Amino acid sequence: MTTLEVDLPDELSRHRLPAAVAARLQALLDRQDAGETLSTAERAEAQRLVDLAEFLTLLRLRSERSAP
């Protein structure tokens, strides 16, 4: 297994989804949870937003773990 280390700007690791983006993701997930069928484009959008949220969370956690 290969490990890749990437130096990231400190401010990047503190980023969260902007409020409007988080609200859009929540709206899509709420519709899906309510049994509404999302379009293909909406499902792809939701998946990308979930991926981005998870990535930002990972960055924050790694930054906190490596902080002195």
PQR file with spaces between the fields and no chain letter, atoms N, CA, C, O and H, PARSE charges and radii, in Angstrom:
ATOM       1  N    MET     1       0.848   -1.180    0.000 -0.4000 1.5000
ATOM       2  CA   MET     1       0.000    0.000    0.000 -0.0000 2.0000
ATOM       3  C    MET     1       0.889    1.238    0.000  0.5500 1.7000
ATOM       4  O    MET     1       1.840    1.323    0.777 -0.5500 1.4000
ATOM       5  N    THR     2       0.587    2.175   -0.852 -0.4000 1.5000
ATOM       6  CA   THR     2       1.339    3.405   -0.966 -0.0000 2.0000
ATOM       7  C    THR     2       0.601    4.521   -0.244  0.5500 1.7000
ATOM       8  O    THR     2      -0.618    4.652   -0.353 -0.5500 1.4000
ATOM       9  H    THR     2      -0.186    2.106   -1.483  0.4000 1.0000
ATOM      10  N    THR     3       1.351    5.315    0.486 -0.4000 1.5000
ATOM      11  CA   THR     3       0.775    6.458    1.176 -0.0000 2.0000
ATOM      12  C    THR     3       1.187    7.723    0.459  0.5500 1.7000
ATOM      13  O    THR     3       2.356    7.905    0.118 -0.5500 1.4000
ATOM      14  H    THR     3       2.342    5.209    0.575  0.4000 1.0000
ATOM      15  N    LEU     4       0.248    8.575    0.238 -0.4000 1.5000
ATOM      16  CA   LEU     4       0.496    9.843   -0.432 -0.0000 2.0000
ATOM      17  C    LEU     4       0.243   10.959    0.565  0.5500 1.7000
ATOM      18  O    LEU     4      -0.831   11.035    1.162 -0.5500 1.4000
ATOM      19  H    LEU     4      -0.702    8.427    0.516  0.4000 1.0000
ATOM      20  N    GLU     5       1.225   11.820    0.744 -0.4000 1.5000
ATOM      21  CA   GLU     5       1.051   12.964    1.632 -0.0000 2.0000
ATOM      22  C    GLU     5       0.965   14.222    0.797  0.5500 1.7000
ATOM      23  O    GLU     5       1.773   14.441   -0.105 -0.5500 1.4000
ATOM      24  H    GLU     5       2.098   11.759    0.258  0.4000 1.0000
ATOM      25  N    VAL     6      -0.019   15.042    1.103 -0.4000 1.5000
ATOM      26  CA   VAL     6      -0.233   16.272    0.368 -0.0000 2.0000
ATOM      27  C    VAL     6      -0.289   17.408    1.371  0.5500 1.7000
ATOM      28  O    VAL     6      -1.035   17.349    2.349 -0.5500 1.4000
ATOM      29  H    VAL     6      -0.675   14.863    1.835  0.4000 1.0000
ATOM      30  N    ASP     7       0.496   18.436    1.127 -0.4000 1.5000
ATOM      31  CA   ASP     7       0.432   19.622    1.975 -0.0000 2.0000
ATOM      32  C    ASP     7      -0.705   20.499    1.475  0.5500 1.7000
ATOM      33  O    ASP     7      -0.761   20.855    0.298 -0.5500 1.4000
ATOM      34  H    ASP     7       1.101   18.485    0.333  0.4000 1.0000
ATOM      35  N    LEU     8      -1.601   20.840    2.374 -0.4000 1.5000
ATOM      36  CA   LEU     8      -2.745   21.663    2.023 -0.0000 2.0000
ATOM      37  C    LEU     8      -2.704   22.950    2.831  0.5500 1.7000
ATOM      38  O    LEU     8      -2.263   22.957    3.980 -0.5500 1.4000
ATOM      39  H    LEU     8      -1.556   20.551    3.331  0.4000 1.0000
ATOM      40  N    PRO     9      -3.163   24.031    2.231 -0.5600 1.5000
ATOM      41  CA   PRO     9      -3.232   25.280    2.990  0.2800 2.0000
ATOM      42  C    PRO     9      -4.114   25.101    4.225  0.5500 1.7000
ATOM      43  O    PRO     9      -5.150   24.440    4.161 -0.5500 1.4000
ATOM      44  N    ASP    10      -3.706   25.685    5.335 -0.4000 1.5000
ATOM      45  CA   ASP    10      -4.470   25.550    6.578 -0.0000 2.0000
ATOM      46  C    ASP    10      -5.922   25.965    6.416  0.5500 1.7000
ATOM      47  O    ASP    10      -6.817   25.309    6.949 -0.5500 1.4000
ATOM      48  H    ASP    10      -2.864   26.222    5.387  0.4000 1.0000
ATOM      49  N    GLU    11      -6.167   27.046    5.687 -0.4000 1.5000
ATOM      50  CA   GLU    11      -7.534   27.534    5.557 -0.0000 2.0000
ATOM      51  C    GLU    11      -8.427   26.553    4.805  0.5500 1.7000
ATOM      52  O    GLU    11      -9.639   26.549    5.018 -0.5500 1.4000
ATOM      53  H    GLU    11      -5.440   27.579    5.254  0.4000 1.0000
ATOM      54  N    LEU    12      -7.866   25.729    3.939 -0.4000 1.5000
ATOM      55  CA   LEU    12      -8.662   24.745    3.212 -0.0000 2.0000
ATOM      56  C    LEU    12      -9.245   23.716    4.169  0.5500 1.7000
ATOM      57  O    LEU    12     -10.390   23.295    4.007 -0.5500 1.4000
ATOM      58  H    LEU    12      -6.881   25.732    3.766  0.4000 1.0000
ATOM      59  N    SER    13      -8.475   23.316    5.149 -0.4000 1.5000
ATOM      60  CA   SER    13      -8.932   22.267    6.066 -0.0000 2.0000
ATOM      61  C    SER    13     -10.059   22.747    6.984  0.5500 1.7000
ATOM      62  O    SER    13     -10.726   21.928    7.616 -0.5500 1.4000
ATOM      63  H    SER    13      -7.544   23.658    5.280  0.4000 1.0000
ATOM      64  N    ARG    14     -10.276   24.047    7.064 -0.4000 1.5000
ATOM      65  CA   ARG    14     -11.350   24.565    7.918 -0.0000 2.0000
ATOM      66  C    ARG    14     -12.640   24.791    7.146  0.5500 1.7000
ATOM      67  O    ARG    14     -13.666   25.129    7.735 -0.5500 1.4000
ATOM      68  H    ARG    14      -9.734   24.712    6.551  0.4000 1.0000
ATOM      69  N    HIS    15     -12.597   24.610    5.853 -0.4000 1.5000
ATOM      70  CA   HIS    15     -13.771   24.872    5.031 -0.0000 2.0000
ATOM      71  C    HIS    15     -14.869   23.845    5.275  0.5500 1.7000
ATOM      72  O    HIS    15     -14.624   22.671    5.555 -0.5500 1.4000
ATOM      73  H    HIS    15     -11.763   24.335    5.373  0.4000 1.0000
ATOM      74  N    ARG    16     -16.046   24.332    5.159 -0.4000 1.5000
ATOM      75  CA   ARG    16     -17.242   23.504    5.218 -0.0000 2.0000
ATOM      76  C    ARG    16     -18.052   23.857    3.975  0.5500 1.7000
ATOM      77  O    ARG    16     -17.776   24.841    3.289 -0.5500 1.4000
ATOM      78  H    ARG    16     -16.246   25.285    4.932  0.4000 1.0000
ATOM      79  N    LEU    17     -19.036   23.048    3.711 -0.4000 1.5000
ATOM      80  CA   LEU    17     -19.911   23.396    2.594 -0.0000 2.0000
ATOM      81  C    LEU    17     -20.559   24.743    2.886  0.5500 1.7000
ATOM      82  O    LEU    17     -21.028   24.974    4.000 -0.5500 1.4000
ATOM      83  H    LEU    17     -19.261   22.249    4.268  0.4000 1.0000
ATOM      84  N    PRO    18     -20.589   25.633    1.898 -0.5600 1.5000
ATOM      85  CA   PRO    18     -21.324   26.892    2.111  0.2800 2.0000
ATOM      86  C    PRO    18     -22.782   26.584    2.463  0.5500 1.7000
ATOM      87  O    PRO    18     -23.329   25.563    2.046 -0.5500 1.4000
ATOM      88  N    ALA    19     -23.390   27.465    3.222 -0.4000 1.5000
ATOM      89  CA   ALA    19     -24.749   27.235    3.719 -0.0000 2.0000
ATOM      90  C    ALA    19     -25.727   26.911    2.593  0.5500 1.7000
ATOM      91  O    ALA    19     -26.545   26.002    2.734 -0.5500 1.4000
ATOM      92  H    ALA    19     -22.946   28.294    3.560  0.4000 1.0000
ATOM      93  N    ALA    20     -25.658   27.631    1.493 -0.4000 1.5000
ATOM      94  CA   ALA    20     -26.589   27.388    0.389 -0.0000 2.0000
ATOM      95  C    ALA    20     -26.362   26.012   -0.236  0.5500 1.7000
ATOM      96  O    ALA    20     -27.315   25.348   -0.645 -0.5500 1.4000
ATOM      97  H    ALA    20     -24.994   28.370    1.379  0.4000 1.0000
ATOM      98  N    VAL    21     -25.115   25.588   -0.308 -0.4000 1.5000
ATOM      99  CA   VAL    21     -24.795   24.278   -0.878 -0.0000 2.0000
ATOM     100  C    VAL    21     -25.267   23.176    0.067  0.5500 1.7000
ATOM     101  O    VAL    21     -25.843   22.180   -0.370 -0.5500 1.4000
ATOM     102  H    VAL    21     -24.341   26.126    0.024  0.4000 1.0000
ATOM     103  N    ALA    22     -25.021   23.359    1.352 -0.4000 1.5000
ATOM     104  CA   ALA    22     -25.484   22.388    2.347 -0.0000 2.0000
ATOM     105  C    ALA    22     -27.010   22.297    2.333  0.5500 1.7000
ATOM     106  O    ALA    22     -27.570   21.209    2.471 -0.5500 1.4000
ATOM     107  H    ALA    22     -24.553   24.168    1.706  0.4000 1.0000
ATOM     108  N    ALA    23     -27.679   23.435    2.167 -0.4000 1.5000
ATOM     109  CA   ALA    23     -29.142   23.443    2.115 -0.0000 2.0000
ATOM     110  C    ALA    23     -29.640   22.703    0.875  0.5500 1.7000
ATOM     111  O    ALA    23     -30.633   21.978    0.944 -0.5500 1.4000
ATOM     112  H    ALA    23     -27.225   24.318    2.055  0.4000 1.0000
ATOM     113  N    ARG    24     -28.962   22.881   -0.249 -0.4000 1.5000
ATOM     114  CA   ARG    24     -29.352   22.180   -1.472 -0.0000 2.0000
ATOM     115  C    ARG    24     -29.210   20.666   -1.281  0.5500 1.7000
ATOM     116  O    ARG    24     -30.101   19.897   -1.643 -0.5500 1.4000
ATOM     117  H    ARG    24     -28.156   23.471   -0.305  0.4000 1.0000
ATOM     118  N    LEU    25     -28.092   20.258   -0.713 -0.4000 1.5000
ATOM     119  CA   LEU    25     -27.881   18.840   -0.464 -0.0000 2.0000
ATOM     120  C    LEU    25     -28.962   18.303    0.468  0.5500 1.7000
ATOM     121  O    LEU    25     -29.522   17.235    0.217 -0.5500 1.4000
ATOM     122  H    LEU    25     -27.369   20.883   -0.419  0.4000 1.0000
ATOM     123  N    GLN    26     -29.255   19.024    1.527 -0.4000 1.5000
ATOM     124  CA   GLN    26     -30.278   18.580    2.471 -0.0000 2.0000
ATOM     125  C    GLN    26     -31.636   18.476    1.794  0.5500 1.7000
ATOM     126  O    GLN    26     -32.390   17.539    2.055 -0.5500 1.4000
ATOM     127  H    GLN    26     -28.800   19.890    1.731  0.4000 1.0000
ATOM     128  N    ALA    27     -31.955   19.436    0.921 -0.4000 1.5000
ATOM     129  CA   ALA    27     -33.235   19.407    0.213 -0.0000 2.0000
ATOM     130  C    ALA    27     -33.329   18.176   -0.684  0.5500 1.7000
ATOM     131  O    ALA    27     -34.370   17.520   -0.735 -0.5500 1.4000
ATOM     132  H    ALA    27     -31.343   20.197    0.709  0.4000 1.0000
ATOM     133  N    LEU    28     -32.250   17.863   -1.388 -0.4000 1.5000
ATOM     134  CA   LEU    28     -32.250   16.675   -2.236 -0.0000 2.0000
ATOM     135  C    LEU    28     -32.414   15.404   -1.407  0.5500 1.7000
ATOM     136  O    LEU    28     -33.187   14.515   -1.765 -0.5500 1.4000
ATOM     137  H    LEU    28     -31.404   18.396   -1.347  0.4000 1.0000
ATOM     138  N    LEU    29     -31.682   15.325   -0.299 -0.4000 1.5000
ATOM     139  CA   LEU    29     -31.769   14.140    0.556 -0.0000 2.0000
ATOM     140  C    LEU    29     -33.141   14.019    1.212  0.5500 1.7000
ATOM     141  O    LEU    29     -33.663   12.914    1.358 -0.5500 1.4000
ATOM     142  H    LEU    29     -31.054   16.047   -0.008  0.4000 1.0000
ATOM     143  N    ASP    30     -33.725   15.147    1.607 -0.4000 1.5000
ATOM     144  CA   ASP    30     -35.065   15.130    2.202 -0.0000 2.0000
ATOM     145  C    ASP    30     -36.105   14.630    1.196  0.5500 1.7000
ATOM     146  O    ASP    30     -36.984   13.839    1.539 -0.5500 1.4000
ATOM     147  H    ASP    30     -33.301   16.044    1.488  0.4000 1.0000
ATOM     148  N    ARG    31     -35.994   15.101   -0.042 -0.4000 1.5000
ATOM     149  CA   ARG    31     -36.929   14.646   -1.079 -0.0000 2.0000
ATOM     150  C    ARG    31     -36.793   13.143   -1.297  0.5500 1.7000
ATOM     151  O    ARG    31     -37.784   12.424   -1.421 -0.5500 1.4000
ATOM     152  H    ARG    31     -35.280   15.744   -0.321  0.4000 1.0000
ATOM     153  N    GLN    32     -35.557   12.690   -1.341 -0.4000 1.5000
ATOM     154  CA   GLN    32     -35.311   11.260   -1.539 -0.0000 2.0000
ATOM     155  C    GLN    32     -35.871   10.459   -0.368  0.5500 1.7000
ATOM     156  O    GLN    32     -36.513    9.428   -0.566 -0.5500 1.4000
ATOM     157  H    GLN    32     -34.751   13.274   -1.241  0.4000 1.0000
ATOM     158  N    ASP    33     -35.626   10.935    0.853 -0.4000 1.5000
ATOM     159  CA   ASP    33     -36.136   10.245    2.046 -0.0000 2.0000
ATOM     160  C    ASP    33     -37.659   10.211    2.087  0.5500 1.7000
ATOM     161  O    ASP    33     -38.250    9.295    2.657 -0.5500 1.4000
ATOM     162  H    ASP    33     -35.104   11.773    1.014  0.4000 1.0000
ATOM     163  N    ALA    34     -38.289   11.212    1.480 -0.4000 1.5000
ATOM     164  CA   ALA    34     -39.750   11.277    1.451 -0.0000 2.0000
ATOM     165  C    ALA    34     -40.331   10.368    0.372  0.5500 1.7000
ATOM     166  O    ALA    34     -41.548   10.302    0.200 -0.5500 1.4000
ATOM     167  H    ALA    34     -37.809   11.956    1.016  0.4000 1.0000
ATOM     168  N    GLY    35     -39.462    9.669   -0.352 -0.4000 1.5000
ATOM     169  CA   GLY    35     -39.934    8.737   -1.370 -0.0000 2.0000
ATOM     170  C    GLY    35     -40.036    9.322   -2.753  0.5500 1.7000
ATOM     171  O    GLY    35     -40.465    8.644   -3.687 -0.5500 1.4000
ATOM     172  H    GLY    35     -38.473    9.723   -0.212  0.4000 1.0000
ATOM     173  N    GLU    36     -39.646   10.576   -2.899 -0.4000 1.5000
ATOM     174  CA   GLU    36     -39.686   11.210   -4.214 -0.0000 2.0000
ATOM     175  C    GLU    36     -38.506   10.711   -5.050  0.5500 1.7000
ATOM     176  O    GLU    36     -37.393   10.579   -4.540 -0.5500 1.4000
ATOM     177  H    GLU    36     -39.298   11.126   -2.141  0.4000 1.0000
ATOM     178  N    THR    37     -38.741   10.441   -6.297 -0.4000 1.5000
ATOM     179  CA   THR    37     -37.686    9.989   -7.190 -0.0000 2.0000
ATOM     180  C    THR    37     -36.926   11.196   -7.726  0.5500 1.7000
ATOM     181  O    THR    37     -37.516   12.093   -8.328 -0.5500 1.4000
ATOM     182  H    THR    37     -39.645   10.548   -6.712  0.4000 1.0000
ATOM     183  N    LEU    38     -35.619   11.213   -7.505 -0.4000 1.5000
ATOM     184  CA   LEU    38     -34.781   12.281   -8.032 -0.0000 2.0000
ATOM     185  C    LEU    38     -34.419   11.963   -9.478  0.5500 1.7000
ATOM     186  O    LEU    38     -34.298   10.800   -9.861 -0.5500 1.4000
ATOM     187  H    LEU    38     -35.139   10.484   -7.015  0.4000 1.0000
ATOM     188  N    SER    39     -34.250   13.007  -10.264 -0.4000 1.5000
ATOM     189  CA   SER    39     -33.807   12.802  -11.639 -0.0000 2.0000
ATOM     190  C    SER    39     -32.369   12.305  -11.618  0.5500 1.7000
ATOM     191  O    SER    39     -31.684   12.372  -10.597 -0.5500 1.4000
ATOM     192  H    SER    39     -34.348   13.952   -9.952  0.4000 1.0000
ATOM     193  N    THR    40     -31.934   11.814  -12.746 -0.4000 1.5000
ATOM     194  CA   THR    40     -30.553   11.346  -12.862 -0.0000 2.0000
ATOM     195  C    THR    40     -29.586   12.471  -12.517  0.5500 1.7000
ATOM     196  O    THR    40     -28.604   12.256  -11.806 -0.5500 1.4000
ATOM     197  H    THR    40     -32.490   11.760  -13.576  0.4000 1.0000
ATOM     198  N    ALA    41     -29.862   13.663  -13.020 -0.4000 1.5000
ATOM     199  CA   ALA    41     -28.994   14.810  -12.747 -0.0000 2.0000
ATOM     200  C    ALA    41     -28.991   15.163  -11.261  0.5500 1.7000
ATOM     201  O    ALA    41     -27.946   15.490  -10.699 -0.5500 1.4000
ATOM     202  H    ALA    41     -30.659   13.837  -13.598  0.4000 1.0000
ATOM     203  N    GLU    42     -30.159   15.097  -10.630 -0.4000 1.5000
ATOM     204  CA   GLU    42     -30.246   15.410   -9.196 -0.0000 2.0000
ATOM     205  C    GLU    42     -29.502   14.367   -8.366  0.5500 1.7000
ATOM     206  O    GLU    42     -28.821   14.717   -7.402 -0.5500 1.4000
ATOM     207  H    GLU    42     -31.008   14.831  -11.087  0.4000 1.0000
ATOM     208  N    ARG    43     -29.624   13.099   -8.730 -0.4000 1.5000
ATOM     209  CA   ARG    43     -28.894   12.053   -8.004 -0.0000 2.0000
ATOM     210  C    ARG    43     -27.389   12.255   -8.139  0.5500 1.7000
ATOM     211  O    ARG    43     -26.649   12.099   -7.168 -0.5500 1.4000
ATOM     212  H    ARG    43     -30.177   12.815   -9.513  0.4000 1.0000
ATOM     213  N    ALA    44     -26.938   12.600   -9.343 -0.4000 1.5000
ATOM     214  CA   ALA    44     -25.510   12.840   -9.562 -0.0000 2.0000
ATOM     215  C    ALA    44     -25.048   14.060   -8.771  0.5500 1.7000
ATOM     216  O    ALA    44     -23.965   14.052   -8.187 -0.5500 1.4000
ATOM     217  H    ALA    44     -27.539   12.726  -10.132  0.4000 1.0000
ATOM     218  N    GLU    45     -25.866   15.101   -8.752 -0.4000 1.5000
ATOM     219  CA   GLU    45     -25.536   16.308   -7.983 -0.0000 2.0000
ATOM     220  C    GLU    45     -25.426   15.983   -6.496  0.5500 1.7000
ATOM     221  O    GLU    45     -24.473   16.394   -5.832 -0.5500 1.4000
ATOM     222  H    GLU    45     -26.747   15.107   -9.227  0.4000 1.0000
ATOM     223  N    ALA    46     -26.396   15.251   -5.983 -0.4000 1.5000
ATOM     224  CA   ALA    46     -26.373   14.882   -4.572 -0.0000 2.0000
ATOM     225  C    ALA    46     -25.138   14.055   -4.249  0.5500 1.7000
ATOM     226  O    ALA    46     -24.501   14.274   -3.218 -0.5500 1.4000
ATOM     227  H    ALA    46     -27.169   14.918   -6.522  0.4000 1.0000
ATOM     228  N    GLN    47     -24.794   13.121   -5.103 -0.4000 1.5000
ATOM     229  CA   GLN    47     -23.619   12.289   -4.854 -0.0000 2.0000
ATOM     230  C    GLN    47     -22.342   13.123   -4.836  0.5500 1.7000
ATOM     231  O    GLN    47     -21.473   12.915   -3.989 -0.5500 1.4000
ATOM     232  H    GLN    47     -25.311   12.943   -5.941  0.4000 1.0000
ATOM     233  N    ARG    48     -22.231   14.061   -5.766 -0.4000 1.5000
ATOM     234  CA   ARG    48     -21.040   14.929   -5.779 -0.0000 2.0000
ATOM     235  C    ARG    48     -20.966   15.789   -4.525  0.5500 1.7000
ATOM     236  O    ARG    48     -19.884   15.997   -3.976 -0.5500 1.4000
ATOM     237  H    ARG    48     -22.938   14.230   -6.453  0.4000 1.0000
ATOM     238  N    LEU    49     -22.101   16.286   -4.073 -0.4000 1.5000
ATOM     239  CA   LEU    49     -22.109   17.108   -2.859 -0.0000 2.0000
ATOM     240  C    LEU    49     -21.769   16.279   -1.626  0.5500 1.7000
ATOM     241  O    LEU    49     -21.054   16.751   -0.742 -0.5500 1.4000
ATOM     242  H    LEU    49     -22.980   16.118   -4.519  0.4000 1.0000
ATOM     243  N    VAL    50     -22.268   15.060   -1.557 -0.4000 1.5000
ATOM     244  CA   VAL    50     -21.911   14.168   -0.449 -0.0000 2.0000
ATOM     245  C    VAL    50     -20.412   13.889   -0.477  0.5500 1.7000
ATOM     246  O    VAL    50     -19.750   13.927    0.561 -0.5500 1.4000
ATOM     247  H    VAL    50     -22.849   14.677   -2.275  0.4000 1.0000
ATOM     248  N    ASP    51     -19.878   13.610   -1.662 -0.4000 1.5000
ATOM     249  CA   ASP    51     -18.441   13.357   -1.792 -0.0000 2.0000
ATOM     250  C    ASP    51     -17.628   14.559   -1.325  0.5500 1.7000
ATOM     251  O    ASP    51     -16.630   14.403   -0.623 -0.5500 1.4000
ATOM     252  H    ASP    51     -20.415   13.580   -2.505  0.4000 1.0000
ATOM     253  N    LEU    52     -18.056   15.758   -1.715 -0.4000 1.5000
ATOM     254  CA   LEU    52     -17.346   16.969   -1.314 -0.0000 2.0000
ATOM     255  C    LEU    52     -17.423   17.165    0.195  0.5500 1.7000
ATOM     256  O    LEU    52     -16.419   17.497    0.825 -0.5500 1.4000
ATOM     257  H    LEU    52     -18.868   15.885   -2.285  0.4000 1.0000
ATOM     258  N    ALA    53     -18.589   16.965    0.777 -0.4000 1.5000
ATOM     259  CA   ALA    53     -18.748   17.115    2.230 -0.0000 2.0000
ATOM     260  C    ALA    53     -17.855   16.124    2.974  0.5500 1.7000
ATOM     261  O    ALA    53     -17.228   16.477    3.972 -0.5500 1.4000
ATOM     262  H    ALA    53     -19.405   16.694    0.265  0.4000 1.0000
ATOM     263  N    GLU    54     -17.801   14.892    2.489 -0.4000 1.5000
ATOM     264  CA   GLU    54     -16.948   13.889    3.130 -0.0000 2.0000
ATOM     265  C    GLU    54     -15.474   14.250    2.995  0.5500 1.7000
ATOM     266  O    GLU    54     -14.701   14.065    3.934 -0.5500 1.4000
ATOM     267  H    GLU    54     -18.312   14.606    1.678  0.4000 1.0000
ATOM     268  N    PHE    55     -15.084   14.761    1.840 -0.4000 1.5000
ATOM     269  CA   PHE    55     -13.702   15.161    1.622 -0.0000 2.0000
ATOM     270  C    PHE    55     -13.317   16.299    2.568  0.5500 1.7000
ATOM     271  O    PHE    55     -12.248   16.265    3.178 -0.5500 1.4000
ATOM     272  H    PHE    55     -15.712   14.912    1.077  0.4000 1.0000
ATOM     273  N    LEU    56     -14.173   17.294    2.689 -0.4000 1.5000
ATOM     274  CA   LEU    56     -13.884   18.417    3.583 -0.0000 2.0000
ATOM     275  C    LEU    56     -13.822   17.959    5.035  0.5500 1.7000
ATOM     276  O    LEU    56     -12.994   18.449    5.803 -0.5500 1.4000
ATOM     277  H    LEU    56     -15.041   17.322    2.194  0.4000 1.0000
ATOM     278  N    THR    57     -14.681   17.034    5.416 -0.4000 1.5000
ATOM     279  CA   THR    57     -14.636   16.490    6.771 -0.0000 2.0000
ATOM     280  C    THR    57     -13.320   15.765    7.009  0.5500 1.7000
ATOM     281  O    THR    57     -12.701   15.925    8.061 -0.5500 1.4000
ATOM     282  H    THR    57     -15.354   16.636    4.792  0.4000 1.0000
ATOM     283  N    LEU    58     -12.896   14.978    6.050 -0.4000 1.5000
ATOM     284  CA   LEU    58     -11.622   14.275    6.162 -0.0000 2.0000
ATOM     285  C    LEU    58     -10.465   15.259    6.312  0.5500 1.7000
ATOM     286  O    LEU    58      -9.575   15.047    7.135 -0.5500 1.4000
ATOM     287  H    LEU    58     -13.398   14.847    5.195  0.4000 1.0000
ATOM     288  N    LEU    59     -10.473   16.326    5.530 -0.4000 1.5000
ATOM     289  CA   LEU    59      -9.418   17.338    5.641 -0.0000 2.0000
ATOM     290  C    LEU    59      -9.387   17.965    7.026  0.5500 1.7000
ATOM     291  O    LEU    59      -8.322   18.137    7.617 -0.5500 1.4000
ATOM     292  H    LEU    59     -11.196   16.498    4.861  0.4000 1.0000
ATOM     293  N    ARG    60     -10.584   18.309    7.544 -0.4000 1.5000
ATOM     294  CA   ARG    60     -10.641   18.906    8.881 -0.0000 2.0000
ATOM     295  C    ARG    60     -10.116   17.948    9.933  0.5500 1.7000
ATOM     296  O    ARG    60      -9.342   18.345   10.804 -0.5500 1.4000
ATOM     297  H    ARG    60     -11.450   18.169    7.064  0.4000 1.0000
ATOM     298  N    LEU    61     -10.531   16.689    9.863 -0.4000 1.5000
ATOM     299  CA   LEU    61     -10.096   15.714   10.862 -0.0000 2.0000
ATOM     300  C    LEU    61      -8.591   15.491   10.805  0.5500 1.7000
ATOM     301  O    LEU    61      -7.933   15.412   11.842 -0.5500 1.4000
ATOM     302  H    LEU    61     -11.161   16.366    9.155  0.4000 1.0000
ATOM     303  N    ARG    62      -8.053   15.391    9.616 -0.4000 1.5000
ATOM     304  CA   ARG    62      -6.606   15.205    9.488 -0.0000 2.0000
ATOM     305  C    ARG    62      -5.847   16.431    9.976  0.5500 1.7000
ATOM     306  O    ARG    62      -4.779   16.316   10.577 -0.5500 1.4000
ATOM     307  H    ARG    62      -8.587   15.456    8.773  0.4000 1.0000
ATOM     308  N    SER    63      -6.406   17.599    9.713 -0.4000 1.5000
ATOM     309  CA   SER    63      -5.761   18.819   10.168 -0.0000 2.0000
ATOM     310  C    SER    63      -5.763   18.898   11.688  0.5500 1.7000
ATOM     311  O    SER    63      -4.764   19.284   12.295 -0.5500 1.4000
ATOM     312  H    SER    63      -7.274   17.693    9.225  0.4000 1.0000
ATOM     313  N    GLU    64      -6.884   18.533   12.300 -0.4000 1.5000
ATOM     314  CA   GLU    64      -6.980   18.546   13.760 -0.0000 2.0000
ATOM     315  C    GLU    64      -6.031   17.521   14.366  0.5500 1.7000
ATOM     316  O    GLU    64      -5.404   17.776   15.395 -0.5500 1.4000
ATOM     317  H    GLU    64      -7.695   18.219   11.806  0.4000 1.0000
ATOM     318  N    ARG    65      -5.930   16.383   13.735 -0.4000 1.5000
ATOM     319  CA   ARG    65      -5.060   15.319   14.246 -0.0000 2.0000
ATOM     320  C    ARG    65      -3.587   15.685   14.168  0.5500 1.7000
ATOM     321  O    ARG    65      -2.798   15.269   15.016 -0.5500 1.4000
ATOM     322  H    ARG    65      -6.439   16.176   12.899  0.4000 1.0000
ATOM     323  N    SER    66      -3.212   16.457   13.161 -0.4000 1.5000
ATOM     324  CA   SER    66      -1.807   16.802   12.997 -0.0000 2.0000
ATOM     325  C    SER    66      -1.439   18.128   13.643  0.5500 1.7000
ATOM     326  O    SER    66      -0.271   18.517   13.636 -0.5500 1.4000
ATOM     327  H    SER    66      -3.853   16.795   12.472  0.4000 1.0000
ATOM     328  N    ALA    67      -2.430   18.831   14.205 -0.4000 1.5000
ATOM     329  CA   ALA    67      -2.157   20.124   14.849 -0.0000 2.0000
ATOM     330  C    ALA    67      -1.305   19.895   16.107  0.5500 1.7000
ATOM     331  O    ALA    67      -1.506   18.932   16.847 -0.5500 1.4000
ATOM     332  H    ALA    67      -3.379   18.515   14.211  0.4000 1.0000
ATOM     333  N    PRO    68      -0.354   20.805   16.323 -0.5600 1.5000
ATOM     334  CA   PRO    68       0.515   20.665   17.520  0.2800 2.0000
ATOM     335  C    PRO    68      -0.218   20.890   18.816  0.5500 1.7000
ATOM     336  O    PRO    68       0.382   20.805   19.887 -0.5500 1.4000
